[in-house]
Amino acid sequence: MQKSCKSCSNLLISDSATTGYRCGVTYFSQPPVERKMKRIETYPEVNELDSCDQYLSRVEQLRTDLST
């Protein structure tokens, strides 16, 4: 599977983004009990085919969540 925003566990679906997606890496990097959603516009718009070095597959995220 290609490492792209579409398959990243940090992806946020957003009606207000022209692409339909925003990057939620800053949101998801917080421990779950400390997460506070900011205005959706504060999260950068991304294209589903974009990618970055902070990519985290959904499978990797599930493994991390289950191990803690």
KEGU-213665 format. One record per atom (N, C-alpha, C, CB): residue in three letters; x, y, z. Coordinates in steps of 0.05 Angstrom, whole numbers, padded with zeros to 5 digits, always signed. Each point is the difference from the previous one (the first is absolute). Glycine has a CB too. Example, Ala and Ser with C-alpha at 12.3 -4.5 7.8 and 13.67 -1.06 7.14 Angstrom:
<nodes>
Ala+00264-00114+00156/Ala-00018+00024+00000/Ala+00018+00024+00000/Ala-00038-00023+00025/Ser+00031+00044-00039/Ser+00016+00024+00001/Ser-00015+00022+00014/Ser+00024-00013-00043/
</nodes>
This chain:
<nodes>
Met+00017-00024+00000/Met-00017+00024+00000/Met+00018+00025+00000/Met-00037-00025+00024/Gln+00029+00044-00041/Gln+00015+00025-00002/Gln-00004+00016+00026/Gln-00004+00000-00050/Lys+00026+00012+00060/Lys-00002+00017+00023/Lys-00010+00027-00008/Lys+00038-00025+00023/Ser-00064+00030-00020/Ser-00012+00025-00007/Ser-00019+00008+00021/Ser+00005-00009-00049/Cys-00014+00034+00049/Cys-00019+00010+00020/Cys-00025-00016+00001/Cys+00018+00046-00008/Lys-00027-00056-00015/Lys-00025-00016-00001/Lys+00001-00024+00019/Lys-00006+00015-00048/Ser+00029-00027+00052/Ser+00002-00024+00017/Ser+00014+00006+00027/Ser+00002-00027-00042/Cys+00001+00053+00048/Cys+00014+00007+00025/Cys-00021+00002+00022/Cys+00035+00026-00025/Ser-00027-00035+00049/Ser-00019+00001+00023/Ser-00003+00028+00011/Ser+00013-00046+00010/Asn+00003+00065-00020/Asn-00002+00028+00009/Asn-00019+00017-00017/Asn+00046-00004+00017/Leu-00059-00009-00037/Leu-00017+00014-00018/Leu-00027+00008+00013/Leu+00021-00025-00037/Leu-00029+00050+00033/Leu-00026+00010+00009/Leu-00017+00005-00025/Leu+00020+00021+00042/Ile-00045-00029-00041/Ile-00019+00006-00021/Ile-00012+00028+00006/Ile-00011-00050-00009/Ser+00011+00067-00011/Ser-00009+00028+00005/Ser-00017+00010-00024/Ser+00041+00008+00028/Asp-00065-00001-00022/Asp-00018+00013-00020/Asp+00010+00027-00008/Asp-00038-00026+00018/Ser+00053+00040+00000/Ser+00008+00027-00006/Ser+00026+00001-00016/Ser-00022+00014+00042/Ala+00036-00036-00046/Ala+00024-00001-00016/Ala-00007-00005-00029/Ala+00027-00017+00039/Thr-00014+00032-00057/Thr-00006-00004-00028/Thr+00006-00028-00010/Thr+00009+00049-00007/Thr+00010-00062+00020/Thr+00008-00027-00007/Thr-00017-00021+00015/Thr+00046+00016-00009/Gly-00059-00007+00030/Gly-00016-00018+00017/Gly+00016-00012+00023/Gly-00027-00010-00040/Tyr+00053+00016+00041/Tyr+00017-00011+00021/Tyr+00017+00021+00013/Tyr+00000-00043-00025/Arg+00007+00037+00050/Arg+00019+00016+00016/Arg+00018-00018+00015/Arg-00033+00038+00004/Cys+00057-00029+00002/Cys+00020-00015+00015/Cys-00005+00004+00030/Cys+00034+00003-00037/Gly-00038-00025+00051/Gly-00005+00001+00029/Gly+00024-00009+00017/Gly-00048-00007-00010/Val+00072+00008-00001/Val+00023-00010+00015/Val+00004+00014+00026/Val+00021-00012-00043/Thr-00026+00038+00044/Thr+00003+00015+00026/Thr-00021-00009+00020/Thr+00019+00039-00025/Tyr-00043-00045+00016/Tyr-00022-00010+00017/Tyr+00006-00028+00010/Tyr-00033+00029-00025/Phe+00040-00047+00007/Phe+00004-00028+00008/Phe+00026-00005+00014/Phe-00027-00012-00038/Ser+00046+00031+00038/Ser+00025-00003+00014/Ser-00003+00004+00030/Ser+00024+00015-00041/Gln-00046-00003+00049/Gln-00006+00003+00029/Gln-00011-00026+00012/Gln-00010+00049-00008/Pro+00016-00054+00033/Pro-00013-00024+00013/Pro-00030+00003-00001/Pro+00040-00006+00030/Pro-00055-00016-00034/Pro-00029+00002-00003/Pro-00015+00017+00021/Pro+00004-00044-00022/Val+00004+00041+00047/Val-00014+00015+00021/Val+00006+00030-00001/Val+00003-00041+00028/Glu+00018+00049-00042/Glu+00007+00029-00002/Glu-00009+00013-00026/Glu+00039-00010+00029/Arg-00051-00006-00047/Arg-00007+00011-00026/Arg-00023+00020+00002/Arg+00015-00042-00021/Lys-00011+00065+00009/Lys-00021+00020-00002/Lys-00001+00009-00029/Lys+00006+00016+00048/Met-00029-00019-00060/Met-00003+00007-00028/Met-00001+00030-00003/Met-00025-00042-00010/Lys+00043+00053-00007/Lys+00000+00028-00007/Lys-00019+00005-00023/Lys+00048+00006+00017/Arg-00051+00018-00025/Arg-00016+00006-00024/Arg+00012-00016-00023/Arg-00013+00047+00017/Ile-00004-00060-00032/Ile+00009-00017-00022/Ile+00018+00015-00020/Ile-00042-00027+00005/Glu+00037+00053-00008/Glu+00016+00016-00019/Glu+00030+00002+00009/Glu-00042+00026-00011/Thr+00048-00032+00036/Thr+00028+00002+00009/Thr+00017-00023-00009/Thr-00017+00025+00039/Tyr+00004-00047-00048/Tyr+00014-00023-00010/Tyr+00005+00003-00030/Tyr-00020-00030+00036/Pro+00044+00026-00045/Pro+00006+00006-00029/Pro-00014-00019-00019/Pro+00044+00016+00015/Glu-00053-00004-00037/Glu-00013-00016-00021/Glu+00021-00018-00013/Glu-00034+00036-00008/Val+00026-00060+00002/Val+00018-00019-00015/Val-00016-00013-00022/Val+00028-00008+00042/Asn-00013-00002-00061/Asn-00012-00015-00022/Asn+00003-00029+00007/Asn+00011+00036-00035/Glu-00029-00053+00027/Glu+00001-00028+00007/Glu+00025-00014-00010/Glu-00049-00001-00001/Leu+00062+00012-00020/Leu+00025-00012-00011/Leu+00025+00012+00012/Leu-00025-00010-00041/Asp+00023+00031+00058/Asp+00023+00011+00013/Asp+00012-00020+00019/Asp-00019+00046-00004/Ser+00044-00041+00012/Ser+00012-00017+00021/Ser+00021+00017+00014/Ser-00008-00042-00027/Cys+00016+00033+00051/Cys+00020+00014+00016/Cys+00015-00020+00017/Cys-00027+00042+00000/Asp+00047-00033+00015/Asp+00016-00018+00017/Asp-00014-00007+00026/Asp+00040+00020-00020/Gln-00064-00009+00025/Gln-00015-00006+00024/Gln-00023-00020-00006/Gln+00012+00045+00018/Tyr-00010-00058-00041/Tyr-00020-00020-00008/Tyr-00002-00022+00021/Tyr+00008+00010-00049/Leu-00032-00018+00056/Leu-00004-00022+00018/Leu-00024-00016-00011/Leu+00018+00026+00040/Ser-00012-00051-00047/Ser-00021-00017-00011/Ser-00021-00007+00021/Ser+00033-00019-00034/Arg-00056+00014+00026/Arg-00022-00007+00019/Arg+00007-00026+00015/Arg-00034+00022-00030/Val+00048-00041+00017/Val+00008-00025+00013/Val+00020+00006+00022/Val-00009-00026-00043/Glu+00029+00043+00037/Glu+00020+00007+00020/Glu-00013+00014+00024/Glu+00035+00005-00037/Gln-00054+00013+00031/Gln-00014+00014+00022/Gln-00016-00019+00017/Gln-00002+00041-00028/Leu-00011-00060+00016/Leu-00016-00020+00015/Leu+00018-00017+00018/Leu-00033-00001-00037/Arg+00056-00007+00027/Arg+00019-00015+00016/Arg+00010+00017+00024/Arg+00015-00026-00041/Thr-00009+00051+00036/Thr+00008+00018+00022/Thr-00022+00003+00021/Thr+00031+00024-00032/Asp-00055-00020+00023/Asp-00023+00004+00018/Asp-00004-00025+00017/Asp-00021+00032-00032/Leu+00023-00055+00020/Leu-00005-00025+00014/Leu+00022-00008+00020/Leu-00026-00015-00039/Ser+00050+00025+00034/Ser+00023-00007+00017/Ser+00001+00018+00025/Ser+00025-00015-00040/Thr-00040+00037+00040/Thr+00001+00018+00024/Thr-00023-00004+00018/Thr+00024+00033-00027/
</nodes>
